[in-house]
Structures are given as structure tokens and as C-alpha cells.
Amino acid sequence: MTDYDPIELKRIRWRSRRGLLELDLVLEKFFAQRFDSLSPAEIDAYRKLLDLPDTDFLDVVNGKADLDDPELMGIVEILRAL
């Protein structure tokens, strides 16, 4: 994760705090285990996922829904594997 603004990374972490406990637990684990090893393209894809409403985001992470964007699904697969 080189060449990414440290302040923007803090913003991403802050935006990852969600209103659903179940989603928060998955994202906390994601940050603890995988976030620091993401490429800039993967970080950008994750930022797009953060635009989803909490319930939609949780449905995608839990496998109840999929997204049409393969780039986003790459991050979703990481989240689902946790």
C-alpha cells in the first residue's frame, strides 16, 4: 500500500465505522488482517464499497447479494473469506 495519502487512509478507516454491528465486526477484522496489504486499486475499490448503504453492504458481504463490478467483487471476496 505505497503512495497512498496517510490522511486519506484515516478517512477510509473512519468511513468504515458502520451502523450495523455485524458489518462493523467484519470490517474490524478486515482492517486487522488484510487492509494494510491492499494495493491502491484495491483500496479504491473498497472506497466504492463504502458508498453502499449498510444493509446492502452487509448483504453483499454475507453472500446474499452480488455486485456486477468484478473489481468490487474482488474486495467482497476478501471480506467474505474472513
SULHUKA-V913736 format. One record per pair of residues at least 12 apart in sequence whose ideal C-beta (glycine too) atoms are under 10 Angstrom apart, sorted by the first residue. I is the first residue (numbers start at 0). J is the second residue. Records with the same first field share a line. If there is no record, write none. Layout:
# SULHUKA-V913736
I->J / J
This chain:
# SULHUKA-V913736
0->34 / 35 / 36 / 37 / 38 / 39 / 41 / 42
1->38 / 39
2->39
3->37 / 38 / 39 / 42 / 43
7->42 / 46
8->34 / 35 / 42
10->46 / 49
11->30 / 34 / 42 / 45 / 46 / 49
12->26 / 30 / 34
14->26 / 45 / 46 / 49 / 50
15->27 / 29 / 30 / 34 / 45 / 46 / 48 / 49
17->49 / 51 / 52 / 53 / 54 / 56 / 57
18->52 / 53 / 54 / 57
19->53 / 54 / 56 / 57
21->53 / 57 / 60 / 61
22->53 / 54 / 56 / 57 / 58 / 60 / 61 / 78
23->53 / 57
24->81
25->56 / 57 / 60 / 61 / 78 / 79 / 81
26->45 / 48 / 49 / 56 / 60 / 78 / 81
27->81
28->78 / 81
29->45 / 60 / 74 / 77 / 78 / 80 / 81
31->81
32->77 / 80 / 81
33->45 / 74 / 77 / 78 / 80 / 81
34->77
36->77
37->74 / 77
40->70 / 73 / 74
41->70 / 73 / 74 / 77
42->74
43->70 / 71 / 74
44->68 / 69 / 70 / 71 / 72 / 73 / 74 / 75 / 77
45->71 / 73 / 74 / 75 / 77 / 78
46->74
47->66 / 68 / 70 / 71 / 74
48->60 / 66 / 68 / 71 / 72 / 74 / 75 / 78
51->64 / 66 / 71
56->75 / 78
59->71 / 72 / 74 / 75 / 78 / 79
60->74 / 75 / 78 / 79 / 81
61->78 / 79
62->75 / 79
